[in-house]
């Protein structure tokens, strides 16, 4: 039997376009001689659909979409992920459509993803076996695969329709898990996953087939649409996983960030992006991602030096803009800054220079970037990183502003890794001065982040243990970190949740993103 794995990029709520894409792909699979074509979980609706899954009209449209798809399945079977309204409530289901166009729904029993809890319920219609062309297929939906056990001996293949998001390191763990399932059950395993950016989530695709020994025999592309035919009667030689989360990590982060940014813009009807280019590492990487995702013709940057911006930073930013081929303008904010500080003299006159004057600079820049967005439609990209977001080392309504943050879930060290990867891949686009200079906000003369903070190598190591590993301060100190530094960082993290509540949408590229896997009370006196 020939089974087509159809890994497609769907849009949440665009049921009509999703359905057309599915039907077109069924036609392609039929032309390729496939007997069965398999689509990912929530194919008709797109995912995550959140509150849309509670709307009866939305669920009805998805059911009608399945019926429309079934009408095009004469001579070929299909498995289509879809939300489905039952007497128990909305469920995530796989609609099995036989070659005659008859429909049978197979539900997901275990709802484990936080983005689905409260919107769908676990189904009593669990994994189900179907017979097709003399083979018996066991179909499971979503995380039911992790709970599978005691598969009947007569089952030939397990088919899992899924919607598993990308996160650093997750791919290796995913393959280890599914390999163990295939081996322990002694069955071939087919997995079809979602692909594409969907809001603040990226689905990596990377669908594939494993044999009964848990070895890969087919793998689809990562971060791209793909369709491949698996012939159950062919030899299907096994091979090693063609990437590792360690060696290919930065490449995958780059591809995930570009895909997430591109789909966030295009699926929202945006086409052009603007970036405030400072000559620092964060805005430089964001500008490169914007060009990689949207094309240089759709990116514009503003260079906005203040009285404290070194000339070298302006020149570095110019070189980067010219290397990228993007339109840029140099708009000094000195007059605006002096006017603002002068206007505030009755309030702040006679006080020492502090964060007040620093924040005024960043907010003036944001005002100018938002004016560009309002006037020309160039949507503002935020240039934050996870290290600074964690510590609150940012200005509300200043450098925390933006339509979307493609790098806000990446630590400072990972921003540097991305910069080096971009230069290696595309030919030294980012000037070495930007990569080599010591991090600075450049909001006062000769300012360096290290004047107030430990070096980012230390900060990142502590934050990773604290956030991703959920380690207590004592564990981190016992691992060899200075107790005063750990206590300072912990205090800054816990005191700045209020800032993170006001961030723009941040692309989730880690297994523990702020506001999702890490969410603290807005009012919180816990201090243990």
C-alpha positions in Angstrom: 0.0 0.0 0.0 1.2 3.5 -0.8 0.6 6.1 1.9 1.1 9.9 1.2 2.3 11.9 4.2 1.0 15.4 3.5 2.7 18.1 5.7 1.0 21.4 5.0 1.0 24.9 6.3 -2.6 25.8 7.4 -4.0 29.1 8.7 -6.2 29.2 11.8 -9.8 30.0 10.9 -9.3 30.0 7.2 -11.3 26.8 6.8 -12.1 27.5 3.1 -8.4 27.8 2.1 -7.4 25.0 4.3 -10.0 22.8 2.7 -8.9 23.8 -0.8 -5.3 23.0 0.0 -6.3 19.5 1.4 -8.4 18.7 -1.7 -5.6 19.8 -4.1 -3.2 17.6 -2.2 -5.5 14.7 -2.3 -5.6 15.1 -6.1 -1.8 15.1 -6.2 -1.6 12.0 -4.0 -4.1 10.2 -6.2 -2.0 11.1 -9.3 1.1 9.7 -7.5 -0.7 6.4 -7.0 -1.3 6.7 -3.3 -4.0 4.6 -1.6 -4.2 6.7 1.5 -3.2 10.3 2.2 -2.7 11.5 5.8 -2.9 15.1 7.1 -2.0 16.6 10.4 -4.1 17.2 13.5 -6.4 20.2 13.1 -5.8 20.4 9.4 -9.2 21.8 8.5 -9.2 24.5 11.2 -5.5 25.3 11.7 -4.1 25.4 15.2 -4.0 26.7 17.9 -7.6 27.9 17.5 -8.2 28.6 21.2 -11.6 30.1 21.8 -12.7 29.4 18.2 -13.0 25.8 19.3 -15.9 26.8 21.5 -18.0 28.3 18.7 -20.6 26.0 17.3 -20.6 27.8 13.9 -16.8 27.3 13.6 -17.1 23.6 14.4 -20.0 23.2 12.0 -17.9 24.7 9.2 -15.1 22.3 10.0 -17.5 19.4 9.8 -18.9 20.6 6.5 -15.3 20.9 5.3 -14.7 17.2 6.0 -17.8 16.4 4.0 -16.5 18.5 1.1 -13.2 16.7 1.3 -14.9 13.3 1.4 -16.7 14.1 -1.8 -13.3 14.3 -3.5 -12.0 11.0 -2.1 -13.4 8.6 -4.6 -10.8 5.9 -5.1 -8.4 7.1 -2.4 -8.7 7.1 1.4 -7.8 10.1 3.6 -7.1 10.8 7.3 -7.8 14.5 8.1 -7.3 16.1 11.5 -10.2 18.3 12.5 -12.1 19.6 15.5 -15.4 17.9 15.9 -18.4 18.6 18.1 -19.7 15.6 20.1 -22.2 15.2 22.9 -19.2 15.4 25.3 -18.1 18.7 23.8 -15.5 19.8 21.2 -12.8 17.2 20.5 -9.7 16.9 18.4 -10.4 14.2 15.9 -9.0 12.4 12.9 -11.7 12.0 10.2 -11.1 8.7 8.4 -12.6 8.9 4.9 -12.7 5.6 3.1 -12.3 5.3 -0.8 -16.1 5.4 -1.1 -16.3 8.8 0.7 -17.7 7.4 4.0 -16.6 9.3 7.1 -15.6 7.9 10.6 -14.3 10.1 13.4 -11.5 9.0 15.7 -11.0 11.2 18.8 -8.1 12.2 21.0 -8.5 10.9 24.6 -5.7 12.8 26.3 -5.7 16.7 26.2 -2.2 17.6 27.5 -1.3 20.8 25.6 -2.1 23.9 27.6 -3.2 25.8 24.5 -6.0 23.2 24.1 -7.1 22.8 27.7 -10.4 24.5 28.4 -11.3 24.6 24.7 -11.6 20.9 23.8 -12.3 17.8 26.0 -10.8 14.4 26.0 -12.8 12.0 23.8 -14.3 8.7 24.6 -13.7 7.8 21.0 -10.1 6.7 21.3 -7.6 5.2 18.9 -9.2 3.1 16.2 -8.2 0.5 13.7 -9.1 0.6 10.1 -8.6 -2.1 7.4 -7.3 -0.9 4.0 -5.9 -2.9 1.1 -5.3 -5.9 3.3 -3.5 -4.0 6.0 -4.7 -3.0 9.5 -3.9 0.6 10.6 -4.2 1.9 14.1 -5.0 5.7 14.0 -4.1 7.9 17.1 -4.5 11.6 17.5 -2.1 14.0 19.2 -0.5 13.0 22.5 -2.5 9.7 22.6 0.6 8.3 21.0 2.5 8.8 24.3 -0.2 6.8 26.1 -0.4 4.0 23.6 0.1 0.4 25.0 -0.7 -3.2 24.2 -1.3 -2.8 20.5 -3.0 -5.8 19.0 -0.7 -8.2 17.2 -2.7 -7.9 14.0 -2.0 -4.2 13.7 0.5 -3.5 10.9 1.1 0.2 11.2 0.4 3.0 13.7 -0.6 6.3 12.2 -0.3 9.4 14.4 -1.7 12.8 13.3 -0.1 15.5 15.4 0.4 19.2 16.1 3.7 19.4 17.9 5.4 22.8 18.1 9.1 23.5 17.6 11.3 24.3 20.6 15.1 24.1 21.1 16.0 20.5 21.9 12.5 19.2 21.5 13.2 17.5 18.2 15.8 15.1 19.6 13.6 14.2 22.5 10.6 13.7 20.2 12.5 11.3 18.0 13.8 9.4 21.1 10.2 9.0 22.3 8.6 7.9 19.1 11.5 5.6 18.4 11.0 3.9 21.7 7.2 3.6 21.0 7.8 2.0 17.6 10.4 -0.4 19.1 8.5 -1.4 22.2 5.3 -2.0 20.3 7.1 -3.7 17.4 5.1 -1.7 14.8 5.9 0.7 12.0 4.9 4.2 13.0 3.9 7.1 10.7 3.7 10.6 12.1 2.3 13.6 10.3 2.9 16.9 12.0 1.7 20.5 11.4 4.2 22.9 9.8 4.2 26.7 9.7 4.0 29.7 12.0 0.8 30.2 13.9 0.8 33.3 16.1 3.6 32.9 18.6 4.1 29.2 17.8 6.1 27.5 15.1 5.3 24.0 14.0 8.4 22.3 12.5 6.8 19.6 10.5 9.6 16.9 10.4 7.0 14.2 9.8 8.3 10.7 9.1 8.1 7.0 9.2 9.9 4.6 11.6 10.1 0.8 11.3 9.3 -1.7 13.9 12.9 -1.4 15.3 12.4 2.3 15.9 14.6 3.3 13.0 13.8 6.1 10.6 12.9 5.0 7.1 11.5 8.3 5.8 11.6 11.9 7.0 10.0 15.0 5.6 11.4 18.5 5.5 11.6 20.7 8.6 10.0 24.2 8.5 8.6 23.6 4.9 5.6 22.0 3.3 6.3 18.6 2.0 4.6 15.5 0.7 6.2 12.1 0.3 4.8 8.6 -0.6 5.6 5.7 1.7 5.3 2.3 0.1 4.6 -0.3 2.8 5.8 -3.1 0.5 9.1 -1.5 -0.5 12.4 -2.3 1.2 12.5 1.1 3.1 16.1 1.1 4.3 16.7 2.8 7.6 19.0 5.7 8.2 20.2 7.9 11.1 18.4 11.1 12.0 19.9 13.7 9.6 20.4 16.4 12.2 20.9 16.8 15.9 19.5 19.4 18.3 23.0 20.2 19.3 25.0 20.5 16.1 22.1 21.9 14.0 20.5 24.0 16.8 21.4 27.5 15.6 20.4 26.7 12.0 17.1 25.4 13.2 16.5 28.5 15.4 17.2 30.7 12.3 14.8 28.7 10.1 12.2 28.6 12.8 12.5 32.4 13.5 12.2 33.2 9.8 9.2 30.9 9.3 7.5 32.2 12.4 8.1 35.8 11.5 7.1 35.3 7.8 3.8 33.6 8.7 2.9 36.0 11.5 3.2 38.8 9.0 1.6 37.2 6.0 -1.2 35.5 7.8 -2.1 38.8 9.4 -2.0 40.6 6.1 1.3 42.5 6.9 4.1 42.7 4.4 6.6 45.3 5.5 8.7 45.6 8.7 10.7 48.3 10.3 13.5 48.0 12.8 15.3 50.5 15.0 18.9 49.8 14.1 21.3 50.8 16.9 24.6 49.2 15.9 24.1 46.6 18.7 23.8 42.9 18.3 20.1 42.5 19.0 18.7 44.9 16.4 21.3 43.7 13.9 20.1 40.1 14.2 16.4 41.1 14.0 17.1 43.1 10.9 18.7 40.1 9.3 15.8 37.8 10.3 13.4 40.4 8.8 15.2 40.3 5.5 15.4 36.5 5.6 11.7 36.2 6.2 10.2 39.1 4.2 12.9 40.1 1.6 15.1 43.2 1.7 12.6 45.2 -0.3 10.1 44.9 2.5 12.3 46.0 5.4 13.2 49.6 6.4 15.4 50.6 9.3 15.9 53.8 11.2 19.1 54.9 12.8 18.3 57.3 15.7 21.5 58.4 17.5 21.1 60.3 20.8 23.7 62.6 22.4 25.3 59.5 23.9 25.5 57.3 20.7 29.1 56.8 19.6 29.8 57.5 16.0 31.2 54.0 15.6 27.8 52.5 16.3 26.1 54.7 13.7 28.7 53.7 11.1 28.4 50.0 12.0 24.6 50.3 11.6 25.0 52.0 8.2 27.3 49.2 7.0 24.9 46.5 8.1 22.0 48.3 6.4 24.0 48.6 3.2 25.1 44.9 3.4 21.5 43.9 3.8 20.4 46.2 0.9 17.6 47.7 3.0 16.4 51.3 2.9 17.6 53.3 5.9 17.4 56.8 7.3 19.5 58.5 10.0 17.3 60.5 12.2 19.1 62.0 15.2 16.9 62.4 18.3 19.2 65.0 20.0 16.8 67.9 19.5 13.8 65.9 20.5 15.6 64.6 23.6 16.7 68.0 24.6 13.2 69.4 24.1 11.7 66.7 26.2 14.2 67.1 29.0 13.8 70.8 28.8 10.0 70.6 29.0 10.3 68.4 32.1 12.6 70.8 33.9 9.8 71.9 36.3 9.5 68.3 37.3 13.0 66.8 37.1 15.2 69.9 37.3 17.9 69.8 39.9 18.0 65.9 40.0 20.9 63.7 38.9 20.9 62.0 35.5 19.4 58.5 35.9 17.0 56.0 34.3 14.6 58.8 33.7 16.7 60.4 31.0 17.7 57.0 29.7 14.1 55.9 29.2 13.2 59.1 27.5 15.6 58.3 24.7 14.2 54.8 24.1 10.6 56.1 24.1 11.4 58.9 21.6 12.8 56.2 19.3 9.7 54.1 19.7 7.5 57.1 18.9 9.4 57.7 15.7 9.2 54.0 14.7 5.5 53.9 15.4 5.1 57.1 13.3 6.8 55.2 10.5 4.4 52.3 11.0 1.3 54.5 11.1 2.3 56.5 8.0 3.7 53.8 5.8 2.6 50.4 7.1 6.0 49.2 8.0 5.2 47.1 11.1 7.6 47.6 14.0 9.7 44.5 15.0 10.8 44.3 18.6 14.5 43.6 19.2 14.5 42.2 22.7 16.1 39.0 24.0 15.2 36.6 26.8 18.1 37.5 29.1 17.0 41.2 29.2 13.3 40.3 29.3 14.0 38.1 32.3 15.9 40.7 34.2 13.6 43.6 33.2 16.6 45.2 31.6 14.3 47.1 29.2 12.0 50.1 29.0 8.3 49.8 29.0 6.8 51.7 26.0 10.3 51.9 24.7 12.4 49.0 23.6 9.6 46.6 24.8 7.3 47.9 22.1 6.5 46.3 18.7 4.1 44.3 16.6 6.1 41.1 17.1 9.3 39.8 18.8 11.1 37.1 16.8 14.0 36.9 19.3 12.4 37.6 22.7 12.7 33.9 23.7 16.4 33.6 22.9 19.1 34.3 25.4 21.8 36.9 24.7 24.3 34.2 24.0 22.0 32.7 21.4 21.7 36.1 19.7 25.4 36.0 19.2 25.3 32.4 17.9 22.7 33.5 15.4 24.8 36.5 14.3 27.8 34.2 13.7 25.5 31.7 11.8 24.1 34.5 9.6 27.7 35.6 8.8 28.8 32.1 8.0 25.8 31.4 5.8 25.4 34.7 4.0 28.9 36.1 4.0 29.8 38.5 6.9 26.7 40.7 6.7 27.0 41.8 10.3 30.1 43.8 10.9 32.6 42.2 13.3 32.6 45.4 15.3 29.0 44.8 16.2 29.7 41.2 17.3 32.9 42.0 19.2 31.8 45.2 21.0 30.8 44.9 24.7 27.0 45.0 25.1 25.7 48.5 25.9 22.4 50.4 25.8 24.4 53.6 25.0 22.0 55.7 27.0 24.7 57.6 28.9 28.4 58.3 28.2 30.6 55.2 28.0 27.8 53.0 29.4 28.3 49.2 29.4 25.7 46.6 30.6 28.5 45.1 32.7 28.6 48.2 34.8 25.4 47.0 36.5 25.2 43.3 35.5 27.4 40.2 35.4 28.6 39.2 32.0 25.9 37.6 29.9 27.7 34.3 29.9 27.1 34.1 33.6 23.6 35.6 33.4 22.5 33.1 30.7 23.8 30.1 32.6 22.0 31.1 35.7 18.8 32.0 33.9 18.8 28.7 32.0 19.0 26.7 35.2 16.4 28.9 36.9 13.8 29.1 34.0 14.3 26.0 31.8 15.5 23.6 34.5 13.3 25.0 37.3 16.2 24.9 39.7 16.0 26.6 43.1 18.6 29.2 44.0 20.4 26.8 46.4 20.8 24.3 43.6 22.4 26.9 41.3 24.7 28.2 44.1 25.7 24.6 44.9 26.6 24.2 41.2 29.3 26.8 41.7 27.7 30.2 41.0 28.3 33.2 43.2 25.5 33.4 45.8 25.2 37.2 45.6 24.9 37.1 41.8 22.3 34.4 41.9 20.3 36.2 44.5 20.5 39.5 42.5 19.4 37.8 39.3 16.5 35.9 41.0 15.3 39.2 42.6 15.3 40.9 39.2 13.5 38.1 37.5 10.7 37.9 40.1 10.3 41.7 40.3 9.8 42.2 36.6 6.9 39.9 35.8 4.8 43.1 35.4 6.9 44.2 32.5 6.6 40.8 30.8 2.8 41.1 31.0 3.1 44.1 28.7 5.4 42.6 26.0 4.4 42.2 22.4 3.8 38.7 21.1 7.1 36.8 21.5 7.9 33.9 19.1 8.2 30.8 21.3 11.5 29.1 20.4 12.3 27.4 23.7 10.6 24.7 25.8 9.9 27.3 28.5 8.6 30.6 27.2 7.5 33.5 29.4 3.8 33.8 29.7 3.2 30.1 28.9 5.4 27.5 30.6 6.7 30.3 32.9 3.9 32.4 34.3 4.1 34.1 37.7 1.3 36.0 39.5 1.2 39.7 38.6 1.0 40.4 42.3 3.4 38.1 44.2 5.0 38.3 47.6 6.5 34.8 47.5 10.3 35.1 48.3 11.5 31.6 49.2 
